Amino acid sequence: RLARANVLRDPRRAAATAGALMAGVAVATAMAVTVASAAASSAANADRTLGADFTVGGRRSEAHFGGEVSAAAGRVPGVARVGRERIVPATLTAPGGRVQLKVYGAEPGFTRMTRQVYTAGSAERAVAAGELIMVDEVARNLRAGLGDTVTVQAPGGPARPLRIGAIQRAEPPGTTAGRYRAAPTVSLATLAVLAPDASDSTLYVTLAPGADAARTGAALKSALAGYPQVTVQDRTAYKAFVRHRTDGMLALVYALLAVAIVIALLGVANTLALAVTERTREIGLLRAVGLSRRGLRRTIALESVLLALFGAAEGLLLGAAWGAALPHDTLAVPWLPIIVITVAAVLAGVAAAVVPAARAARLNVLDAIAAS
């Protein structure tokens, strides 16, 4: 009760002290919610769009490999189909402007291996006819639509006018792992004309009906063991890879939280030090009527914890609201970071009270009562 009364005695000071922690916790919580939601959205997106049983890709980002890898994968017993995918940088020019982005080259049937959403035209027919599958965002920026012509040129290749044969819906931000969300798609034959030196970047492996996934996967990894630049992933490994991409962001969240706690610790300690100085006579009277040194230290520590919890609670609510307001396919609540933030706030409150509480407990009772 004493700790609560001391916090409420000067609401303006209490709010200012808790505000520093609130700001840092809010930013850290918003980032934690955003990162967790992006990971959950990416995993859900992988389940929705990945039609192949295995993917074969480079160990490094944007790594490329020769056709011998797809040939080796196609010879594995139990493999029904190996879909190749290539990617090159290109410049797209239309009456509405010019953009530079990546362009995919894919084989017919790729729509069953990477199930995307098409809002106009036929993706299969467009690839078979040597036409362009345009992402709706890029189409709007270039003011181009179904049936319009866009000139595509890759580095070192000729400029080719291509007709837009289908419109693909862009994936939401943060849900794409390995695929560029705004990249248009052409057939491998068309890409070979645009970029003759392009090589494979990803393989999508589909199993034959009745094939054992575990046995075929082991055989696929064994067949590609001689190509150390590639890695084989099933759906579970692919989603784990997606989640692994968020680890760096989570490390940044914890770094921000650490900075916020250090700032808050200094602020709370300063506030408590001022409070002890202002309440010197009151502390002496409390000690005179029976409050022990231990009870005094506990009171100041509880006051500090209340301030820290108040700031952390406000920061958690505000940060969660910020994170939830951002666009996500799947909203995820990162309970572990939230628990860590709450525990860290309590520990910060206890740590901030150590010096002021020790100073208050050392006060001479008579000298404190005599203080003005």
Rosetta blueprint (number, residue, H / E / L):
1 R L
2 L H
3 A H
4 R H
5 A H
6 N H
7 V H
8 L H
9 R H
10 D L
11 P H
12 R H
13 R H
14 A H
15 A H
16 A H
17 T H
18 A H
19 G H
20 A H
21 L H
22 M H
23 A H
24 G H
25 V H
26 A H
27 V H
28 A H
29 T H
30 A H
31 M H
32 A H
33 V H
34 T H
35 V H
36 A H
37 S H
38 A H
39 A H
40 A H
41 S H
42 S H
43 A H
44 A H
45 N H
46 A H
47 D H
48 R H
49 T H
50 L E
51 G L
52 A L
53 D L
54 F E
55 T E
56 V E
57 G E
58 G E
59 R L
60 R L
61 S L
62 E L
63 A L
64 H L
65 F E
66 G L
67 G H
68 E H
69 V H
70 S H
71 A H
72 A H
73 A H
74 G H
75 R L
76 V L
77 P L
78 G L
79 V E
80 A E
81 R E
82 V E
83 G E
84 R E
85 E E
86 R E
87 I E
88 V E
89 P E
90 A E
91 T E
92 L E
93 T E
94 A E
95 P L
96 G L
97 G E
98 R E
99 V E
100 Q E
101 L E
102 K E
103 V E
104 Y E
105 G E
106 A E
107 E L
108 P L
109 G L
110 F H
111 T H
112 R H
113 M H
114 T E
115 R L
116 Q L
117 V L
118 Y E
119 T E
120 A E
121 G E
122 S L
123 A H
124 E H
125 R H
126 A H
127 V H
128 A H
129 A L
130 G L
131 E L
132 L E
133 I E
134 M E
135 V E
136 D H
137 E H
138 V H
139 A H
140 R H
141 N H
142 L H
143 R L
144 A L
145 G L
146 L L
147 G L
148 D L
149 T E
150 V E
151 T E
152 V E
153 Q E
154 A L
155 P L
156 G L
157 G L
158 P L
159 A L
160 R E
161 P E
162 L E
163 R E
164 I E
165 G E
166 A E
167 I E
168 Q E
169 R L
170 A L
171 E L
172 P L
173 P L
174 G L
175 T L
176 T L
177 A L
178 G L
179 R L
180 Y L
181 R L
182 A L
183 A L
184 P L
185 T E
186 V E
187 S E
188 L H
189 A H
190 T H
191 L H
192 A H
193 V H
194 L H
195 A L
196 P L
197 D L
198 A L
199 S L
200 D E
201 S E
202 T E
203 L E
204 Y E
205 V E
206 T E
207 L E
208 A L
209 P L
210 G L
211 A L
212 D L
213 A H
214 A H
215 R H
216 T H
217 G H
218 A H
219 A H
220 L H
221 K H
222 S H
223 A H
224 L L
225 A L
226 G L
227 Y L
228 P L
229 Q L
230 V E
231 T E
232 V E
233 Q E
234 D E
235 R H
236 T H
237 A H
238 Y H
239 K H
240 A H
241 F H
242 V H
243 R H
244 H H
245 R L
246 T L
247 D H
248 G H
249 M H
250 L H
251 A H
252 L H
253 V H
254 Y H
255 A H
256 L H
257 L H
258 A H
259 V H
260 A H
261 I H
262 V H
263 I H
264 A H
265 L H
266 L H
267 G H
268 V H
269 A H
270 N H
271 T H
272 L H
273 A H
274 L H
275 A H
276 V H
277 T H
278 E H
279 R L
280 T H
281 R H
282 E H
283 I H
284 G H
285 L H
286 L H
287 R H
288 A H
289 V L
290 G L
291 L L
292 S L
293 R H
294 R H
295 G H
296 L H
297 R H
298 R H
299 T H
300 I H
301 A H
302 L H
303 E H
304 S H
305 V H
306 L H
307 L H
308 A H
309 L H
310 F H
311 G H
312 A H
313 A H
314 E H
315 G H
316 L H
317 L H
318 L H
319 G H
320 A H
321 A H
322 W H
323 G H
324 A H
325 A H
326 L L
327 P L
328 H L
329 D L
330 T L
331 L L
332 A L
333 V L
334 P L
335 W H
336 L H
337 P H
338 I H
339 I H
340 V H
341 I H
342 T H
343 V H
344 A H
345 A H
346 V H
347 L H
348 A H
349 G H
350 V H
351 A H
352 A H
353 A H
354 V H
355 V H
356 P H
357 A H
358 A H
359 R H
360 A H
361 A H
362 R L
363 L L
364 N L
365 V H
366 L H
367 D H
368 A H
369 I H
370 A H
371 A L
372 S L
